[in-house]
């Protein structure tokens, strides 16, 4: 065979595989810190600005659990600093690649299944799932909220009956690496439809009044990249002019109190807020979709992981909104539903800024502060920050997905019944 032809064939056959070579995390350590003094909190907050110091759970005050992922080189550096400043620490996992491998093995067991419910399905599988339901179930239709930088559709599943009046929005996957959330949105859609069809009284009551809109993957480009290239990718995939670093944190890009705290102006940061408020196509698509039905929404729920929290507004400030007491009471009812349907142990509700950290430009602050959706919340799904499965963090094995789906479904339907007139 002609050498040039052979070379071209090799590039064709193997080039895409080379481009998609996955980032490995051999001997990366997941470290548990317990800041004991205000100085400890300050130091961790300062180190968080460095890309080598990947904080998985944020620090708010002393005696709180903080998980940090460190490369072997970074661990050598920071373990010395932890010792010098007397910050208590322990290693939760010595080799995070082992967790990623376990997650891959758990996914391989279900890869040939046509049923994606309870799985870490890929973007195209989730789109097909919605399309098939829309084609076969009278309860389900679909819409396109917009497109991403790489041209993917942001698809919405709409579940309703002839008597549905008010609207609910539920979204997942705004942060690419949080795979448990798209799986939970898919589980929610499937169970709600099946419960309604089987005559379940609560499902029939809710869909008799509510029209429920679900976006399983709000950040499709980032989600796909986390599957094909870098498992811990968080942002979208739009290039940043003047920087080699790609992507914006969509949950720091919304145009309400943008860049007022808890976000970054560094394009290389996982918390990069973007060049301006509402700069990203995904952010604009979501806002336009909400505005299209302005005044018709009763609740907005955005699903994240991890920590087992049901957060109320605001994220940008520790000042509580006037109706915080009622908002928190309804969140507590939602948590009671999580306990009724699954393992609700360890769940906490309240202001995200007070419980966890300041974070401006979040979607739930925008829906509450701009779109006027009173019952706007952010849910951080399992695992918790301590106890069973905590050492997995974002790498929760796929066999835990049905449990997360069921308990979250229980929490949401219980909550919706509580706010329904």
Residue, then its C-alpha position, 0 to 999 in steps of 0.5 A: x500500500x502506498x505510504x501516504x494512503x496508509x498514513x491517511x488511513x491510520x489517521x482516519x482510523x485512529x485519529x479520533x481515538x487519540x483526540x478523545x484520549x481520556x485524562x487519567x487520575x492515577x495517584x490523585x488523592x481525595x483529601x479531607x480537611x477540617x479547618x479549625x481556625x479563621x486562618x485555616x478557612x482563609x487559606x483554603x479559600x485562597x488556595x481554591x483560586x489555584x487550578x491545582x487545588x480542586x475543591x469538591x466541597x466548599x469551606x464556609x467556616x471552621x469545623x466543616x468538612x472540605x474535600x480537595x482533589x490533589x495530583x501527586x505533585x500538588x499533594x506533596x506541596x499542600x500536605x507540607x502546608x497543611x502541616x505547617x499551618x496545622x490544618x487537620x487532614x486525612x486521605x479519603x482515597x489514595x488513587x482516584x483513578x481506581x474510583x473512575x475505573x470502578x465507575x466505568x466497570x459499573x457502566x459497562x454492565x448496562x451499556x448494551x441495555x436499551x433502557x437508560x433509566x438508572x444509568x449514566x446515559x450519553x447525550x444522544x441516548x437521553x435525546x432519544x429517550x425524550x423523543x421516544x416518549x414524546x412519540x409514544x406517550x400522550x403525556x409527553x411532548x418536547x421542545x428545544x430551548x436553544x443550542x450550545x456552542x458546539x451545536x447540540x440541542x438543549x432539549x426539554x421534556x414536557x409532561x402534562x395533561x389536558x387540565x394542567x395549569x401552572x408550570x414547574x421547571x426542573x433541570x440537571x447537568x448544568x455542571x458537566x461532571x455531576x453525572x448523577x443529576x442527568x440520570x436523576x432527571x431521566x429517572x424523574x421523567x420515567x417514574x412520573x409517567x409510569x406512576x400516572x399511567x398506573x393510577x398513582x393518586x399523587x402523580x395524577x393529582x400533580x399532573x392534573x394541575x402542573x405542567x412539568x418541564x424537564x431539561x435533563x442536560x443543560x450543558x450538553x457540550x460539557x457533559x459529553x466532554x466529561x464522558x469522552x475526555x476529562x471526567x471532572x470537566x465542569x464548565x461549558x466548551x466555548x473557547x475564551x478569546x485571549x486564553x488557552x483555557x476553555x469554558x465558562x461555569x454556567x452556574x456563575x453566568x446568570x445575570x442577577x448579581x453577577x460576579x459579586x462574590x464566589x466566582x472568578x474572572x480567570x478563564x482557567x478557573x472552574x468558577x469562571x463567570x464568563x466575560x459578561x453576565x448572560x454571555x453563554x448560549x446555554x444561559x441565554x437559552x434557559x432565560x429565554x425559555x423561562x421568559x417565554x412563559x413569564x408569570x406561569x411558573x410556580x417552582x424552579x428546581x436545579x439539581x446538582x451534586x454532591x452534599x445532600x442539601x436543599x438550598x433556598x435563595x440566595x446564593x450571592x449573599x447571606x442576607x435572607x429573602x423576606x419569605x425565607x421562613x416559608x421557603x425553608x419550611x417547604x424545603x423541609x417538606x421536600x426532605x421529608x419526602x426524600x426520607x419517605x422514598x429512600x435514605x434521607x439521612x444527612x439532608x439539610x435545608x437553608x440558605x446556600x450562602x449561609x450553609x455552604x459559601x457565597x456563589x453569585x450568578x446562579x440559576x436559582x438566584x436568577x429565577x427567584x430575583x429576576x423571573x419572580x419564581x418564588x419557589x426556586x431551589x438548588x438541590x445537591x444530591x447524594x453522596x453526603x460530605x461524610x458517611x457512606x459513599x462520601x469518598x466517591x464524590x463525583x465518581x458515584x458508581x452507576x448502581x447508586x443512580x436508581x437510589x438517587x433517582x427514587x429518593x429525589x423523585x419522592x422529595x420533589x413530588x412531596x414538595x410539589x404537593x405542598x405548594x399546590x393550591 
